[in-house]
Amino acid sequence: MVYEWDRLRVPKTLSEFQQKWARRNDPHCFSGVWRFHELLPFVPIEQCVTVGEGQTLLHPSQGVAEYTGMTPGRLYLQYEGMNPSGSFKDNGMSAAFSHARFVGATRAACASTGNTSASLALYCSVTRLMKAVIFIGSGKISYGKLSQALDYGALTVQINGDFDDAMARVKEVTQQLGIYLVNSVNPFRLEGQKTIMFRVLEALDWEVPDWIVVPGGNLGNSSAFGKAFHELRELGLIDRMPRLAVINATGASTLYELVEKRDIRWNQGSPDAAKVCRYYDAMDAEGRRASTIASAIEINRPVNFNKCIRALEWCDGVVREVTDQQILDAKAKVGAGGLGCEPASAASVAGTKLLVSEGVIEPDQRVVCILTGHQLKDPTATVSYHTTDQDQFNKVLGSRGVRRAAFANRAVGVPNNLDEIIKAIRLYS
Ligand SMILES: *Cc1c(COP(=O)(O)O)cnc(C)c1O
């Protein structure tokens, strides 16, 4: 989406946005998305829908800095789990939902690994403006996310297949029935997700960090982040670009394979499509399917692939893959710092650790890791990691190639006896 900026009113400096803080009793000024309306002006502000999204925190984390090999004070966690539905998806949903209402939609649908559906269901139920129709694959969705869709009253359609199958079906269904599609193929979603970067800049007093590190699934975030910085640069509102690192799980590493192993580049808008097709054909022929504990990024064919490689070009980006073991260890370190996240989010921290060890990220650089979703989204993964029950561990994590839980905080089993309990507390504390 391209704006004709010279016909619009854009603030001369980013710090002008701070004035909106003084008007926080106006819901559009309170919203962490719509207080940047001038930078995503596709619907008039009075018609923009908000449920209070984007009240998120940029937190300098000492523990995670040490874990990743960064200098203390240089690593920040952008905690998007604080959104109303518990993930960054609300940023994009407020934008897509606003557009849906603007064009008169009465129903909206998505395919989802969980968080998009939780977000859509929440916007529909809070605003009562639309009915939500949600497509999920079988057995892939975590309970935290499924419970939200069901509780918020969305029509939830579970089909036999994985995310990519659900995605293909929802496209057909929405076309036939004229239902508004809010998946991240929807360009308005990405407009809303740009504001995550505006808030990062705001928290850094409008200074551009050296690196943004983000997990890569359907690549909506990475695409949106690149566009955000590109536009700010074009508008003269920032004077340099950050670098972008997109982190795949090894079990779902299409972007990594195509960019780092097969050298696919944006190439001025003409990436080597034939090579990409050959990759997907081989994937189908061999029956390879994405598989990772980080269910939110368990995706074979990322829908925003082209926009993402454009973002990588703009931001001199890199792509890495990290194992489920690395993801869960990083997640435990994030949790131990008190701002827990779901497995997919921790890919950004595991990726930072890897890039520091490679010397690509320097310890003194300023790094922002995006924590995309809340810790309570996937309690099964968390409890399995910390559990003393070997069967539970093997069933959930062992099947994913996770062998040990280096940072497990195990429950201490004690007989129901006061002396024994006191002895145990003395021993362990
Ligand atoms: C959707 C999601 C992702 C993947 O983001 P993309 O924009 O699709 O790359 C990562 N983490 C969480 C928690 C998500 O919900």
Ligand as a Chemical Component Dictionary entry (heavy atoms), coordinates in Angstrom:
data_LIG
# 
_chem_comp.id                   LIG 
_chem_comp.type                 NON-POLYMER 
_chem_comp.pdbx_formal_charge   0 
_chem_comp.three_letter_code    LIG 
# 
loop_
_chem_comp_atom.comp_id 
_chem_comp_atom.atom_id 
_chem_comp_atom.alt_atom_id 
_chem_comp_atom.type_symbol 
_chem_comp_atom.charge 
_chem_comp_atom.model_Cartn_x 
_chem_comp_atom.model_Cartn_y 
_chem_comp_atom.model_Cartn_z 
_chem_comp_atom.pdbx_ordinal 
LIG C1 C1 C 0 1.576 -14.829 14.226 1  
LIG C2 C2 C 0 2.673 -15.017 15.177 2  
LIG C3 C3 C 0 4.018 -15.051 14.776 3  
LIG C4 C4 C 0 4.416 -14.987 13.344 4  
LIG O1 O1 O 0 4.332 -13.682 12.839 5  
LIG P1 P1 P 0 4.354 -13.408 11.276 6  
LIG O2 O2 O 0 4.012 -11.990 11.171 7  
LIG O3 O3 O 0 3.285 -14.299 10.687 8  
LIG O4 O4 O 0 5.694 -13.777 10.778 9  
LIG C5 C5 C 0 4.996 -15.145 15.731 10 
LIG N1 N1 N 0 4.684 -15.239 17.049 11 
LIG C6 C6 C 0 3.417 -15.234 17.474 12 
LIG C7 C7 C 0 3.141 -15.347 18.922 13 
LIG C8 C8 C 0 2.362 -15.115 16.560 14 
LIG O5 O5 O 0 1.113 -15.105 16.995 15 
# 
loop_
_chem_comp_bond.comp_id 
_chem_comp_bond.atom_id_1 
_chem_comp_bond.atom_id_2 
_chem_comp_bond.value_order 
_chem_comp_bond.pdbx_ordinal 
LIG C1 C2 SING 1  
LIG C2 C3 SING 2  
LIG C2 C8 DOUB 3  
LIG C3 C4 SING 4  
LIG C3 C5 DOUB 5  
LIG C4 O1 SING 6  
LIG O1 P1 SING 7  
LIG P1 O2 DOUB 8  
LIG P1 O3 SING 9  
LIG P1 O4 SING 10 
LIG C5 N1 SING 11 
LIG N1 C6 DOUB 12 
LIG C6 C7 SING 13 
LIG C6 C8 SING 14 
LIG C8 O5 SING 15 
# 
